[in-house]
């Protein structure tokens, strides 16, 4: 069985072909970073227009790399949400058209489920139950997975996501876009203990996240010390802020471990490409005695292979076995 998957939830246009033995035959991703860089962030209208321009060639490239034609596809899969509604509708409309024309099943996929599935694509033996930390530009969530396709949300961000807070600090300092990778590069060699950041705490003792306070503290440091992109202490400041974000993310994961029994830990999402976060997560995994798994960087970013992976699991579970061409996008 061959699955053609499409992902257009935000600003990456991606298509992939996944086989029923979990082999990724192709996974093509086109970034829009250069389009949005002049604005310091993603412009939704521009994102959807770029998807419209790119999606036919991206899908064709994924088929070419997999050495198949559309006639060989057995199932079509596409991200339904959450994401930018304009972007989602481009991918969804394209997938609907293909599925309807070829009279094949169309499986709608949740973007957050897909990020978690990325870890299983490369590590099919991950033990359950599992605790998954999903960190991206738009989402910061902690999930308990009792079994495959069985998710329970333990905590989520109440304001800025972790990746969003990094982007905003980078924008305030005029460091460039996307902010997360720029900060990672400039923070290399900096002292992560040079600037003090208090850990955000929820008054209700929940496992939810809040990064608006960290961001505000960062902006205060910038103003008080007159930091700029040419300041001699820039690397120390960025390393300290990056460390504070990592500490906040993993402290909640540690708190979650006190209330549940798990066989594995997962770190996923676009921000999981960050080297400091990857290192701190693996240190935490070793200290807790629970095996930890992180997708390779190419599967952390938004990509269609992870969408195809979830579709495969749903089909194996008997979900979405019949054609469904009426699915719709949901931005949240």
Residue, then its C-alpha position, 0 to 999 in steps of 0.5 A: x500500500x502506498x500513501x501520498x501525504x500532503x502537509x501545508x499547515x503553516x509555511x512549508x509545502x510538503x509532499x511524501x510517499x510512505x509505504x505500508x512497511x513504514x518506509x519513506x520513499x520520498x519526503x519533499x519540503x519547500x520552505x518559505x523562509x525567504x518570503x517571510x523574512x522581510x516581515x520578521x514573521x509569517x504573513x498568512x496571506x503570503x503563505x497560502x499564495x506560495x502554497x498555491x504556486x508550489x504544491x503541484x510541483x512539490x507533489x510531482x517531485x515526491x512522486x518522481x523521487x518515489x518512482x511512482x505515478x498517481x495511479x499507484x497511490x492507494x490512499x491520500x492523506x492531508x493535514x486538516x489542522x491545527x494551522x493557518x486556515x488559508x494554508x490548510x485549505x490549499x493542501x486540503x483542496x488539492x488532496x480532495x481533488x486527487x482523492x475524488x478523481x481517483x476514487x481513493x480514500x482520503x484521510x485527514x490528519x491532526x498536525x500535532x499527532x503527526x509531529x509525535x508520529x515522527x518519532x515512531x517513524x524512525x523508532x517503531x519500538x518505542x514503549x508505551x505508555x509514553x510522555x511526549x513533549x511537542x515544541x514548535x513555533x505555534x504549539x507547546x504541549x505535553x501529551x500522555x500516550x497510553x497506546x498508539x493513537x491514544x493521546x491525553x493532553x496534560x499541559x499546553x501553553x497559555x500564551x506564547x509557544x516556546x518557538x514563538x518566544x524565541x522568534x520574538x526576542x530575535x525580532x526585537x534584537x533585529x537578528x533575522x528570521x526565523x529567530x530560533x535557528x538564528x539564536x541557536x547559532x549566535x548563542x553558541x559559545x555563550x555562557x548559559x548562566x550569565x543572565x538570570x531568568x526566573x522559572x514561570x510558575x502556574x498558580x494553579x500548579x497545572x502542567x500548562x506553560x507560559x512563555x510571555x513572562x520569560x519574553x518580558x524578562x528578556x526584553x527588560x534585560x535588553x533595555x537595561x543592558x542596552x543589548x544589540x546584535x553587536x553587543x559583546x555579551x549578546x552570545x551570553x544573553x542568548x545562551x541564557x535565554x535559550x537555557x531558560x526556555x529548555x529548563x521550563x520545558x523539561x521542568x514540566x516534563x519532570x513534574x508530569x513523571x511524578x504522576x504517571x508511569x511511562x516506558x519512554x519519553x519523546x521530544x518532537x516539533x520544529x523546536x526539537x531541532x535545537x541542539x541545546x534542547x536536544x542535549x538537555x532532553x537526553x540528559x534528562x532522559x538518562x537522569x530519569x532512567x526512561x529511554x528518550x527519543x527525538x526525531x532526526x532534524x529533517x523529521x522535526x520540521x513540518x513535513x508530509x512523511x509524518x502525516x503519512x505515518x499517522x494515516x498508516x496507523x489509522x488505516x491499520x486500526x480500521x479508521x478511515x478505511x472508506x473514502x471521505x471527501x468531505x473533510x474540512x480544515x480546522x485552524x485550532 
